[in-house]
Amino acid sequence: MIMKDIELSIVIPMYNERENIVPLIERIEKCLKDIPIEILIVDDNGPDGTADLAENMGNRYGNVKVIKRDMRLGLGSAIACGINQDM
């Protein structure tokens, strides 16, 4: 899906953040509801289901994309991965 007129892209690296992902996305959506945004979740293959929850939030809001990586590659690498993605 390509979203047009995005004013803000938010890259969020995640690893085992199941407890935090839903409230974080809900808060971002609420606080930035008047701005066209995209949220890029970069999941480093955490075993707790963070990526699945984030995908559910993507279905709910339509502007959340989950990038699943095969292994834990680190924070800097996750941020770079998110920055280099097209939504």
PyMOL Python script that loads the backbone (N, CA, C, O; Angstrom):
from pymol import cmd

cmd.read_pdbstr("""\
ATOM      1  N   MET A   1       0.844  -1.169   0.000  1.00  0.00           N
ATOM      2  CA  MET A   1       0.000   0.000   0.000  1.00  0.00           C
ATOM      3  C   MET A   1       0.891   1.234   0.000  1.00  0.00           C
ATOM      4  O   MET A   1       1.828   1.318   0.794  1.00  0.00           O
ATOM      5  N   ILE A   2       0.615   2.185  -0.873  1.00  0.00           N
ATOM      6  CA  ILE A   2       1.357   3.437  -0.896  1.00  0.00           C
ATOM      7  C   ILE A   2       0.426   4.525  -0.404  1.00  0.00           C
ATOM      8  O   ILE A   2      -0.649   4.746  -0.962  1.00  0.00           O
ATOM      9  N   MET A   3       0.855   5.198   0.645  1.00  0.00           N
ATOM     10  CA  MET A   3       0.057   6.278   1.202  1.00  0.00           C
ATOM     11  C   MET A   3       0.575   7.589   0.630  1.00  0.00           C
ATOM     12  O   MET A   3       1.783   7.820   0.582  1.00  0.00           O
ATOM     13  N   LYS A   4      -0.328   8.430   0.206  1.00  0.00           N
ATOM     14  CA  LYS A   4       0.058   9.711  -0.357  1.00  0.00           C
ATOM     15  C   LYS A   4      -0.118  10.806   0.683  1.00  0.00           C
ATOM     16  O   LYS A   4      -0.896  10.677   1.629  1.00  0.00           O
ATOM     17  N   ASP A   5       0.615  11.868   0.483  1.00  0.00           N
ATOM     18  CA  ASP A   5       0.516  13.051   1.337  1.00  0.00           C
ATOM     19  C   ASP A   5       0.905  12.781   2.786  1.00  0.00           C
ATOM     20  O   ASP A   5       0.338  13.379   3.700  1.00  0.00           O
ATOM     21  N   ILE A   6       1.857  11.899   3.001  1.00  0.00           N
ATOM     22  CA  ILE A   6       2.354  11.640   4.350  1.00  0.00           C
ATOM     23  C   ILE A   6       3.165  12.846   4.798  1.00  0.00           C
ATOM     24  O   ILE A   6       4.057  13.295   4.079  1.00  0.00           O
ATOM     25  N   GLU A   7       2.867  13.365   5.962  1.00  0.00           N
ATOM     26  CA  GLU A   7       3.627  14.476   6.514  1.00  0.00           C
ATOM     27  C   GLU A   7       4.670  14.012   7.521  1.00  0.00           C
ATOM     28  O   GLU A   7       5.657  14.706   7.763  1.00  0.00           O
ATOM     29  N   LEU A   8       4.451  12.842   8.105  1.00  0.00           N
ATOM     30  CA  LEU A   8       5.335  12.369   9.160  1.00  0.00           C
ATOM     31  C   LEU A   8       5.429  10.847   9.119  1.00  0.00           C
ATOM     32  O   LEU A   8       4.415  10.150   9.074  1.00  0.00           O
ATOM     33  N   SER A   9       6.653  10.348   9.134  1.00  0.00           N
ATOM     34  CA  SER A   9       6.891   8.909   9.253  1.00  0.00           C
ATOM     35  C   SER A   9       7.545   8.653  10.600  1.00  0.00           C
ATOM     36  O   SER A   9       8.503   9.329  10.976  1.00  0.00           O
ATOM     37  N   ILE A  10       7.027   7.681  11.315  1.00  0.00           N
ATOM     38  CA  ILE A  10       7.554   7.332  12.630  1.00  0.00           C
ATOM     39  C   ILE A  10       8.098   5.916  12.552  1.00  0.00           C
ATOM     40  O   ILE A  10       7.363   4.976  12.250  1.00  0.00           O
ATOM     41  N   VAL A  11       9.386   5.767  12.826  1.00  0.00           N
ATOM     42  CA  VAL A  11      10.030   4.454  12.815  1.00  0.00           C
ATOM     43  C   VAL A  11      10.183   3.998  14.258  1.00  0.00           C
ATOM     44  O   VAL A  11      10.760   4.701  15.087  1.00  0.00           O
ATOM     45  N   ILE A  12       9.657   2.808  14.548  1.00  0.00           N
ATOM     46  CA  ILE A  12       9.704   2.278  15.908  1.00  0.00           C
ATOM     47  C   ILE A  12      10.349   0.897  15.880  1.00  0.00           C
ATOM     48  O   ILE A  12       9.728  -0.068  15.432  1.00  0.00           O
ATOM     49  N   PRO A  13      11.599   0.793  16.360  1.00  0.00           N
ATOM     50  CA  PRO A  13      12.222  -0.523  16.479  1.00  0.00           C
ATOM     51  C   PRO A  13      11.602  -1.283  17.649  1.00  0.00           C
ATOM     52  O   PRO A  13      11.352  -0.703  18.705  1.00  0.00           O
ATOM     53  N   MET A  14      11.355  -2.570  17.464  1.00  0.00           N
ATOM     54  CA  MET A  14      10.718  -3.376  18.505  1.00  0.00           C
ATOM     55  C   MET A  14      11.404  -4.726  18.648  1.00  0.00           C
ATOM     56  O   MET A  14      11.816  -5.351  17.671  1.00  0.00           O
ATOM     57  N   TYR A  15      11.509  -5.149  19.894  1.00  0.00           N
ATOM     58  CA  TYR A  15      11.927  -6.508  20.223  1.00  0.00           C
ATOM     59  C   TYR A  15      11.303  -6.860  21.573  1.00  0.00           C
ATOM     60  O   TYR A  15      11.658  -6.273  22.595  1.00  0.00           O
ATOM     61  N   ASN A  16      10.388  -7.804  21.575  1.00  0.00           N
ATOM     62  CA  ASN A  16       9.693  -8.216  22.797  1.00  0.00           C
ATOM     63  C   ASN A  16       9.006  -7.039  23.491  1.00  0.00           C
ATOM     64  O   ASN A  16       9.263  -6.766  24.663  1.00  0.00           O
ATOM     65  N   GLU A  17       8.139  -6.350  22.765  1.00  0.00           N
ATOM     66  CA  GLU A  17       7.410  -5.199  23.306  1.00  0.00           C
ATOM     67  C   GLU A  17       5.900  -5.417  23.257  1.00  0.00           C
ATOM     68  O   GLU A  17       5.138  -4.469  23.069  1.00  0.00           O
ATOM     69  N   ARG A  18       5.479  -6.647  23.425  1.00  0.00           N
ATOM     70  CA  ARG A  18       4.062  -7.001  23.358  1.00  0.00           C
ATOM     71  C   ARG A  18       3.198  -6.132  24.273  1.00  0.00           C
ATOM     72  O   ARG A  18       2.105  -5.720  23.884  1.00  0.00           O
ATOM     73  N   GLU A  19       3.668  -5.859  25.455  1.00  0.00           N
ATOM     74  CA  GLU A  19       2.891  -5.091  26.429  1.00  0.00           C
ATOM     75  C   GLU A  19       2.783  -3.609  26.045  1.00  0.00           C
ATOM     76  O   GLU A  19       1.880  -2.914  26.509  1.00  0.00           O
ATOM     77  N   ASN A  20       3.688  -3.133  25.210  1.00  0.00           N
ATOM     78  CA  ASN A  20       3.755  -1.706  24.923  1.00  0.00           C
ATOM     79  C   ASN A  20       3.239  -1.298  23.550  1.00  0.00           C
ATOM     80  O   ASN A  20       2.872  -0.140  23.354  1.00  0.00           O
ATOM     81  N   ILE A  21       3.202  -2.217  22.602  1.00  0.00           N
ATOM     82  CA  ILE A  21       2.937  -1.838  21.216  1.00  0.00           C
ATOM     83  C   ILE A  21       1.539  -1.273  21.000  1.00  0.00           C
ATOM     84  O   ILE A  21       1.394  -0.259  20.317  1.00  0.00           O
ATOM     85  N   VAL A  22       0.521  -1.888  21.551  1.00  0.00           N
ATOM     86  CA  VAL A  22      -0.849  -1.407  21.340  1.00  0.00           C
ATOM     87  C   VAL A  22      -1.050  -0.037  21.967  1.00  0.00           C
ATOM     88  O   VAL A  22      -1.526   0.868  21.282  1.00  0.00           O
ATOM     89  N   PRO A  23      -0.704   0.165  23.258  1.00  0.00           N
ATOM     90  CA  PRO A  23      -0.894   1.501  23.827  1.00  0.00           C
ATOM     91  C   PRO A  23      -0.059   2.582  23.124  1.00  0.00           C
ATOM     92  O   PRO A  23      -0.491   3.730  23.014  1.00  0.00           O
ATOM     93  N   LEU A  24       1.123   2.212  22.657  1.00  0.00           N
ATOM     94  CA  LEU A  24       1.968   3.176  21.963  1.00  0.00           C
ATOM     95  C   LEU A  24       1.323   3.626  20.657  1.00  0.00           C
ATOM     96  O   LEU A  24       1.233   4.824  20.389  1.00  0.00           O
ATOM     97  N   ILE A  25       0.874   2.675  19.848  1.00  0.00           N
ATOM     98  CA  ILE A  25       0.241   3.037  18.581  1.00  0.00           C
ATOM     99  C   ILE A  25      -1.042   3.828  18.821  1.00  0.00           C
ATOM    100  O   ILE A  25      -1.298   4.809  18.123  1.00  0.00           O
ATOM    101  N   GLU A  26      -1.843   3.419  19.786  1.00  0.00           N
ATOM    102  CA  GLU A  26      -3.078   4.146  20.089  1.00  0.00           C
ATOM    103  C   GLU A  26      -2.787   5.583  20.503  1.00  0.00           C
ATOM    104  O   GLU A  26      -3.494   6.504  20.094  1.00  0.00           O
ATOM    105  N   ARG A  27      -1.759   5.776  21.304  1.00  0.00           N
ATOM    106  CA  ARG A  27      -1.408   7.127  21.750  1.00  0.00           C
ATOM    107  C   ARG A  27      -0.904   7.982  20.588  1.00  0.00           C
ATOM    108  O   ARG A  27      -1.269   9.152  20.473  1.00  0.00           O
ATOM    109  N   ILE A  28      -0.069   7.401  19.730  1.00  0.00           N
ATOM    110  CA  ILE A  28       0.421   8.137  18.557  1.00  0.00           C
ATOM    111  C   ILE A  28      -0.756   8.541  17.673  1.00  0.00           C
ATOM    112  O   ILE A  28      -0.846   9.688  17.237  1.00  0.00           O
ATOM    113  N   GLU A  29      -1.648   7.600  17.412  1.00  0.00           N
ATOM    114  CA  GLU A  29      -2.813   7.893  16.572  1.00  0.00           C
ATOM    115  C   GLU A  29      -3.669   9.003  17.178  1.00  0.00           C
ATOM    116  O   GLU A  29      -4.145   9.883  16.461  1.00  0.00           O
ATOM    117  N   LYS A  30      -3.862   8.966  18.475  1.00  0.00           N
ATOM    118  CA  LYS A  30      -4.678   9.977  19.142  1.00  0.00           C
ATOM    119  C   LYS A  30      -4.010  11.350  19.118  1.00  0.00           C
ATOM    120  O   LYS A  30      -4.654  12.355  18.819  1.00  0.00           O
ATOM    121  N   CYS A  31      -2.735  11.385  19.430  1.00  0.00           N
ATOM    122  CA  CYS A  31      -2.015  12.660  19.509  1.00  0.00           C
ATOM    123  C   CYS A  31      -1.803  13.307  18.141  1.00  0.00           C
ATOM    124  O   CYS A  31      -1.757  14.532  18.027  1.00  0.00           O
ATOM    125  N   LEU A  32      -1.675  12.484  17.115  1.00  0.00           N
ATOM    126  CA  LEU A  32      -1.366  13.004  15.778  1.00  0.00           C
ATOM    127  C   LEU A  32      -2.525  12.791  14.803  1.00  0.00           C
ATOM    128  O   LEU A  32      -2.309  12.642  13.600  1.00  0.00           O
ATOM    129  N   LYS A  33      -3.741  12.777  15.319  1.00  0.00           N
ATOM    130  CA  LYS A  33      -4.903  12.446  14.493  1.00  0.00           C
ATOM    131  C   LYS A  33      -5.146  13.430  13.349  1.00  0.00           C
ATOM    132  O   LYS A  33      -5.792  13.072  12.364  1.00  0.00           O
ATOM    133  N   ASP A  34      -4.654  14.638  13.456  1.00  0.00           N
ATOM    134  CA  ASP A  34      -4.882  15.642  12.413  1.00  0.00           C
ATOM    135  C   ASP A  34      -3.740  15.734  11.408  1.00  0.00           C
ATOM    136  O   ASP A  34      -3.758  16.587  10.520  1.00  0.00           O
ATOM    137  N   ILE A  35      -2.752  14.862  11.544  1.00  0.00           N
ATOM    138  CA  ILE A  35      -1.587  14.874  10.662  1.00  0.00           C
ATOM    139  C   ILE A  35      -1.534  13.547   9.906  1.00  0.00           C
ATOM    140  O   ILE A  35      -1.650  12.487  10.522  1.00  0.00           O
ATOM    141  N   PRO A  36      -1.362  13.585   8.592  1.00  0.00           N
ATOM    142  CA  PRO A  36      -1.203  12.328   7.836  1.00  0.00           C
ATOM    143  C   PRO A  36       0.141  11.667   8.197  1.00  0.00           C
ATOM    144  O   PRO A  36       1.207  12.188   7.868  1.00  0.00           O
ATOM    145  N   ILE A  37       0.069  10.534   8.867  1.00  0.00           N
ATOM    146  CA  ILE A  37       1.280   9.849   9.331  1.00  0.00           C
ATOM    147  C   ILE A  37       1.325   8.413   8.834  1.00  0.00           C
ATOM    148  O   ILE A  37       0.320   7.838   8.417  1.00  0.00           O
ATOM    149  N   GLU A  38       2.521   7.861   8.895  1.00  0.00           N
ATOM    150  CA  GLU A  38       2.717   6.427   8.743  1.00  0.00           C
ATOM    151  C   GLU A  38       3.573   5.980   9.924  1.00  0.00           C
ATOM    152  O   GLU A  38       4.465   6.701  10.372  1.00  0.00           O
ATOM    153  N   ILE A  39       3.286   4.791  10.412  1.00  0.00           N
ATOM    154  CA  ILE A  39       4.044   4.218  11.516  1.00  0.00           C
ATOM    155  C   ILE A  39       4.701   2.947  11.004  1.00  0.00           C
ATOM    156  O   ILE A  39       4.019   2.025  10.557  1.00  0.00           O
ATOM    157  N   LEU A  40       6.012   2.902  11.070  1.00  0.00           N
ATOM    158  CA  LEU A  40       6.780   1.748  10.610  1.00  0.00           C
ATOM    159  C   LEU A  40       7.345   1.024  11.823  1.00  0.00           C
ATOM    160  O   LEU A  40       8.219   1.548  12.513  1.00  0.00           O
ATOM    161  N   ILE A  41       6.851  -0.163  12.078  1.00  0.00           N
ATOM    162  CA  ILE A  41       7.327  -0.998  13.174  1.00  0.00           C
ATOM    163  C   ILE A  41       8.362  -1.952  12.594  1.00  0.00           C
ATOM    164  O   ILE A  41       8.066  -2.704  11.666  1.00  0.00           O
ATOM    165  N   VAL A  42       9.570  -1.922  13.137  1.00  0.00           N
ATOM    166  CA  VAL A  42      10.625  -2.833  12.689  1.00  0.00           C
ATOM    167  C   VAL A  42      10.839  -3.843  13.808  1.00  0.00           C
ATOM    168  O   VAL A  42      11.383  -3.510  14.861  1.00  0.00           O
ATOM    169  N   ASP A  43      10.410  -5.075  13.573  1.00  0.00           N
ATOM    170  CA  ASP A  43      10.472  -6.125  14.588  1.00  0.00           C
ATOM    171  C   ASP A  43      11.648  -7.058  14.297  1.00  0.00           C
ATOM    172  O   ASP A  43      11.750  -7.626  13.210  1.00  0.00           O
ATOM    173  N   ASP A  44      12.519  -7.204  15.270  1.00  0.00           N
ATOM    174  CA  ASP A  44      13.703  -8.055  15.131  1.00  0.00           C
ATOM    175  C   ASP A  44      13.438  -9.489  15.587  1.00  0.00           C
ATOM    176  O   ASP A  44      14.209 -10.058  16.360  1.00  0.00           O
ATOM    177  N   ASN A  45      12.332 -10.068  15.098  1.00  0.00           N
ATOM    178  CA  ASN A  45      12.019 -11.466  15.336  1.00  0.00           C
ATOM    179  C   ASN A  45      11.847 -11.798  16.821  1.00  0.00           C
ATOM    180  O   ASN A  45      12.258 -12.863  17.282  1.00  0.00           O
ATOM    181  N   GLY A  46      11.241 -10.877  17.555  1.00  0.00           N
ATOM    182  CA  GLY A  46      10.963 -11.146  18.957  1.00  0.00           C
ATOM    183  C   GLY A  46       9.951 -12.274  19.093  1.00  0.00           C
ATOM    184  O   GLY A  46       8.992 -12.327  18.322  1.00  0.00           O
ATOM    185  N   PRO A  47      10.135 -13.173  20.047  1.00  0.00           N
ATOM    186  CA  PRO A  47       9.276 -14.349  20.177  1.00  0.00           C
ATOM    187  C   PRO A  47       7.945 -14.097  20.887  1.00  0.00           C
ATOM    188  O   PRO A  47       7.153 -15.027  21.040  1.00  0.00           O
ATOM    189  N   ASP A  48       7.682 -12.865  21.323  1.00  0.00           N
ATOM    190  CA  ASP A  48       6.498 -12.626  22.148  1.00  0.00           C
ATOM    191  C   ASP A  48       5.249 -12.201  21.379  1.00  0.00           C
ATOM    192  O   ASP A  48       4.216 -11.946  21.998  1.00  0.00           O
ATOM    193  N   GLY A  49       5.312 -12.116  20.053  1.00  0.00           N
ATOM    194  CA  GLY A  49       4.125 -11.778  19.268  1.00  0.00           C
ATOM    195  C   GLY A  49       3.918 -10.295  19.030  1.00  0.00           C
ATOM    196  O   GLY A  49       2.834  -9.884  18.617  1.00  0.00           O
ATOM    197  N   THR A  50       4.934  -9.484  19.280  1.00  0.00           N
ATOM    198  CA  THR A  50       4.824  -8.046  19.047  1.00  0.00           C
ATOM    199  C   THR A  50       4.410  -7.754  17.609  1.00  0.00           C
ATOM    200  O   THR A  50       3.522  -6.936  17.375  1.00  0.00           O
ATOM    201  N   ALA A  51       5.040  -8.409  16.654  1.00  0.00           N
ATOM    202  CA  ALA A  51       4.750  -8.150  15.234  1.00  0.00           C
ATOM    203  C   ALA A  51       3.298  -8.452  14.894  1.00  0.00           C
ATOM    204  O   ALA A  51       2.679  -7.707  14.135  1.00  0.00           O
ATOM    205  N   ASP A  52       2.748  -9.517  15.434  1.00  0.00           N
ATOM    206  CA  ASP A  52       1.356  -9.869  15.165  1.00  0.00           C
ATOM    207  C   ASP A  52       0.402  -8.807  15.700  1.00  0.00           C
ATOM    208  O   ASP A  52      -0.559  -8.431  15.028  1.00  0.00           O
ATOM    209  N   LEU A  53       0.667  -8.332  16.898  1.00  0.00           N
ATOM    210  CA  LEU A  53      -0.173  -7.268  17.458  1.00  0.00           C
ATOM    211  C   LEU A  53      -0.069  -5.999  16.631  1.00  0.00           C
ATOM    212  O   LEU A  53      -1.071  -5.323  16.399  1.00  0.00           O
ATOM    213  N   ALA A  54       1.133  -5.671  16.188  1.00  0.00           N
ATOM    214  CA  ALA A  54       1.328  -4.480  15.364  1.00  0.00           C
ATOM    215  C   ALA A  54       0.588  -4.619  14.039  1.00  0.00           C
ATOM    216  O   ALA A  54       0.008  -3.649  13.551  1.00  0.00           O
ATOM    217  N   GLU A  55       0.600  -5.812  13.453  1.00  0.00           N
ATOM    218  CA  GLU A  55      -0.153  -6.030  12.212  1.00  0.00           C
ATOM    219  C   GLU A  55      -1.650  -5.848  12.438  1.00  0.00           C
ATOM    220  O   GLU A  55      -2.342  -5.312  11.574  1.00  0.00           O
ATOM    221  N   ASN A  56      -2.152  -6.283  13.577  1.00  0.00           N
ATOM    222  CA  ASN A  56      -3.559  -6.066  13.916  1.00  0.00           C
ATOM    223  C   ASN A  56      -3.875  -4.579  14.000  1.00  0.00           C
ATOM    224  O   ASN A  56      -4.941  -4.136  13.571  1.00  0.00           O
ATOM    225  N   MET A  57      -2.943  -3.816  14.556  1.00  0.00           N
ATOM    226  CA  MET A  57      -3.127  -2.365  14.642  1.00  0.00           C
ATOM    227  C   MET A  57      -3.092  -1.751  13.244  1.00  0.00           C
ATOM    228  O   MET A  57      -3.785  -0.770  12.976  1.00  0.00           O
ATOM    229  N   GLY A  58      -2.293  -2.323  12.365  1.00  0.00           N
ATOM    230  CA  GLY A  58      -2.262  -1.864  10.980  1.00  0.00           C
ATOM    231  C   GLY A  58      -3.599  -2.078  10.290  1.00  0.00           C
ATOM    232  O   GLY A  58      -4.050  -1.230   9.521  1.00  0.00           O
ATOM    233  N   ASN A  59      -4.229  -3.205  10.563  1.00  0.00           N
ATOM    234  CA  ASN A  59      -5.561  -3.472  10.013  1.00  0.00           C
ATOM    235  C   ASN A  59      -6.579  -2.488  10.564  1.00  0.00           C
ATOM    236  O   ASN A  59      -7.508  -2.087   9.861  1.00  0.00           O
ATOM    237  N   ARG A  60      -6.407  -2.105  11.803  1.00  0.00           N
ATOM    238  CA  ARG A  60      -7.341  -1.186  12.457  1.00  0.00           C
ATOM    239  C   ARG A  60      -7.198   0.234  11.933  1.00  0.00           C
ATOM    240  O   ARG A  60      -8.194   0.891  11.630  1.00  0.00           O
ATOM    241  N   TYR A  61      -5.951   0.713  11.825  1.00  0.00           N
ATOM    242  CA  TYR A  61      -5.720   2.114  11.471  1.00  0.00           C
ATOM    243  C   TYR A  61      -5.366   2.329  10.000  1.00  0.00           C
ATOM    244  O   TYR A  61      -5.622   3.408   9.466  1.00  0.00           O
ATOM    245  N   GLY A  62      -4.801   1.355   9.348  1.00  0.00           N
ATOM    246  CA  GLY A  62      -4.471   1.471   7.940  1.00  0.00           C
ATOM    247  C   GLY A  62      -3.171   2.184   7.620  1.00  0.00           C
ATOM    248  O   GLY A  62      -2.792   2.263   6.451  1.00  0.00           O
ATOM    249  N   ASN A  63      -2.487   2.697   8.607  1.00  0.00           N
ATOM    250  CA  ASN A  63      -1.244   3.437   8.351  1.00  0.00           C
ATOM    251  C   ASN A  63      -0.056   2.863   9.119  1.00  0.00           C
ATOM    252  O   ASN A  63       0.972   3.522   9.272  1.00  0.00           O
ATOM    253  N   VAL A  64      -0.206   1.635   9.597  1.00  0.00           N
ATOM    254  CA  VAL A  64       0.862   0.968  10.340  1.00  0.00           C
ATOM    255  C   VAL A  64       1.404  -0.158   9.466  1.00  0.00           C
ATOM    256  O   VAL A  64       0.657  -1.021   9.008  1.00  0.00           O
ATOM    257  N   LYS A  65       2.702  -0.133   9.248  1.00  0.00           N
ATOM    258  CA  LYS A  65       3.364  -1.176   8.469  1.00  0.00           C
ATOM    259  C   LYS A  65       4.349  -1.891   9.381  1.00  0.00           C
ATOM    260  O   LYS A  65       5.074  -1.250  10.143  1.00  0.00           O
ATOM    261  N   VAL A  66       4.376  -3.211   9.306  1.00  0.00           N
ATOM    262  CA  VAL A  66       5.294  -4.006  10.118  1.00  0.00           C
ATOM    263  C   VAL A  66       6.363  -4.605   9.215  1.00  0.00           C
ATOM    264  O   VAL A  66       6.063  -5.264   8.219  1.00  0.00           O
ATOM    265  N   ILE A  67       7.587  -4.368   9.578  1.00  0.00           N
ATOM    266  CA  ILE A  67       8.729  -4.936   8.870  1.00  0.00           C
ATOM    267  C   ILE A  67       9.298  -6.011   9.788  1.00  0.00           C
ATOM    268  O   ILE A  67       9.833  -5.712  10.855  1.00  0.00           O
ATOM    269  N   LYS A  68       9.177  -7.268   9.360  1.00  0.00           N
ATOM    270  CA  LYS A  68       9.673  -8.386  10.162  1.00  0.00           C
ATOM    271  C   LYS A  68      11.065  -8.768   9.680  1.00  0.00           C
ATOM    272  O   LYS A  68      11.263  -9.085   8.507  1.00  0.00           O
ATOM    273  N   ARG A  69      12.022  -8.734  10.594  1.00  0.00           N
ATOM    274  CA  ARG A  69      13.377  -9.142  10.245  1.00  0.00           C
ATOM    275  C   ARG A  69      13.638 -10.519  10.836  1.00  0.00           C
ATOM    276  O   ARG A  69      13.043 -10.891  11.847  1.00  0.00           O
ATOM    277  N   ASP A  70      14.517 -11.263  10.212  1.00  0.00           N
ATOM    278  CA  ASP A  70      14.738 -12.661  10.579  1.00  0.00           C
ATOM    279  C   ASP A  70      15.529 -12.861  11.866  1.00  0.00           C
ATOM    280  O   ASP A  70      15.479 -13.933  12.468  1.00  0.00           O
ATOM    281  N   MET A  71      16.245 -11.849  12.281  1.00  0.00           N
ATOM    282  CA  MET A  71      17.049 -11.998  13.491  1.00  0.00           C
ATOM    283  C   MET A  71      17.228 -10.647  14.165  1.00  0.00           C
ATOM    284  O   MET A  71      16.915  -9.603  13.593  1.00  0.00           O
ATOM    285  N   ARG A  72      17.722 -10.683  15.354  1.00  0.00           N
ATOM    286  CA  ARG A  72      17.966  -9.471  16.122  1.00  0.00           C
ATOM    287  C   ARG A  72      19.247  -8.816  15.599  1.00  0.00           C
ATOM    288  O   ARG A  72      20.352  -9.308  15.826  1.00  0.00           O
ATOM    289  N   LEU A  73      19.071  -7.705  14.900  1.00  0.00           N
ATOM    290  CA  LEU A  73      20.195  -7.037  14.264  1.00  0.00           C
ATOM    291  C   LEU A  73      20.566  -5.718  14.933  1.00  0.00           C
ATOM    292  O   LEU A  73      21.555  -5.093  14.550  1.00  0.00           O
ATOM    293  N   GLY A  74      19.797  -5.287  15.916  1.00  0.00           N
ATOM    294  CA  GLY A  74      20.159  -4.116  16.687  1.00  0.00           C
ATOM    295  C   GLY A  74      19.364  -2.863  16.356  1.00  0.00           C
ATOM    296  O   GLY A  74      18.727  -2.755  15.309  1.00  0.00           O
ATOM    297  N   LEU A  75      19.426  -1.926  17.284  1.00  0.00           N
ATOM    298  CA  LEU A  75      18.652  -0.692  17.222  1.00  0.00           C
ATOM    299  C   LEU A  75      18.999   0.161  16.005  1.00  0.00           C
ATOM    300  O   LEU A  75      18.107   0.557  15.255  1.00  0.00           O
ATOM    301  N   GLY A  76      20.271   0.445  15.803  1.00  0.00           N
ATOM    302  CA  GLY A  76      20.676   1.295  14.686  1.00  0.00           C
ATOM    303  C   GLY A  76      20.275   0.713  13.348  1.00  0.00           C
ATOM    304  O   GLY A  76      19.803   1.427  12.463  1.00  0.00           O
ATOM    305  N   SER A  77      20.463  -0.573  13.208  1.00  0.00           N
ATOM    306  CA  SER A  77      20.097  -1.266  11.979  1.00  0.00           C
ATOM    307  C   SER A  77      18.580  -1.227  11.764  1.00  0.00           C
ATOM    308  O   SER A  77      18.120  -1.075  10.632  1.00  0.00           O
ATOM    309  N   ALA A  78      17.811  -1.361  12.831  1.00  0.00           N
ATOM    310  CA  ALA A  78      16.354  -1.318  12.727  1.00  0.00           C
ATOM    311  C   ALA A  78      15.883   0.066  12.290  1.00  0.00           C
ATOM    312  O   ALA A  78      14.991   0.177  11.448  1.00  0.00           O
ATOM    313  N   ILE A  79      16.466   1.109  12.846  1.00  0.00           N
ATOM    314  CA  ILE A  79      16.098   2.464  12.461  1.00  0.00           C
ATOM    315  C   ILE A  79      16.425   2.700  10.985  1.00  0.00           C
ATOM    316  O   ILE A  79      15.603   3.241  10.245  1.00  0.00           O
ATOM    317  N   ALA A  80      17.611   2.299  10.562  1.00  0.00           N
ATOM    318  CA  ALA A  80      18.010   2.461   9.160  1.00  0.00           C
ATOM    319  C   ALA A  80      17.066   1.687   8.238  1.00  0.00           C
ATOM    320  O   ALA A  80      16.699   2.180   7.171  1.00  0.00           O
ATOM    321  N   CYS A  81      16.682   0.510   8.634  1.00  0.00           N
ATOM    322  CA  CYS A  81      15.751  -0.303   7.846  1.00  0.00           C
ATOM    323  C   CYS A  81      14.423   0.438   7.676  1.00  0.00           C
ATOM    324  O   CYS A  81      13.885   0.495   6.571  1.00  0.00           O
ATOM    325  N   GLY A  82      13.904   0.995   8.741  1.00  0.00           N
ATOM    326  CA  GLY A  82      12.635   1.728   8.687  1.00  0.00           C
ATOM    327  C   GLY A  82      12.737   2.975   7.833  1.00  0.00           C
ATOM    328  O   GLY A  82      11.824   3.274   7.064  1.00  0.00           O
ATOM    329  N   ILE A  83      13.825   3.703   7.954  1.00  0.00           N
ATOM    330  CA  ILE A  83      14.007   4.928   7.177  1.00  0.00           C
ATOM    331  C   ILE A  83      14.065   4.625   5.696  1.00  0.00           C
ATOM    332  O   ILE A  83      13.597   5.422   4.883  1.00  0.00           O
ATOM    333  N   ASN A  84      14.629   3.493   5.334  1.00  0.00           N
ATOM    334  CA  ASN A  84      14.813   3.146   3.932  1.00  0.00           C
ATOM    335  C   ASN A  84      13.606   2.461   3.294  1.00  0.00           C
ATOM    336  O   ASN A  84      13.666   2.080   2.125  1.00  0.00           O
ATOM    337  N   GLN A  85      12.523   2.299   4.031  1.00  0.00           N
ATOM    338  CA  GLN A  85      11.326   1.633   3.496  1.00  0.00           C
ATOM    339  C   GLN A  85      10.413   2.631   2.818  1.00  0.00           C
ATOM    340  O   GLN A  85      10.344   3.794   3.215  1.00  0.00           O
ATOM    341  N   ASP A  86       9.717   2.178   1.803  1.00  0.00           N
ATOM    342  CA  ASP A  86       8.640   2.943   1.177  1.00  0.00           C
ATOM    343  C   ASP A  86       7.331   2.336   1.631  1.00  0.00           C
ATOM    344  O   ASP A  86       7.176   1.115   1.643  1.00  0.00           O
ATOM    345  N   MET A  87       6.407   3.169   1.998  1.00  0.00           N
ATOM    346  CA  MET A  87       5.113   2.648   2.421  1.00  0.00           C
ATOM    347  C   MET A  87       4.115   2.883   1.342  1.00  0.00           C
ATOM    348  O   MET A  87       2.948   2.520   1.490  1.00  0.00           O
TER     349      MET A  87
END
""", "prot")
cmd.dss("prot")
cmd.show_as("cartoon", "prot")
cmd.util.cbc("prot")
cmd.orient("prot")
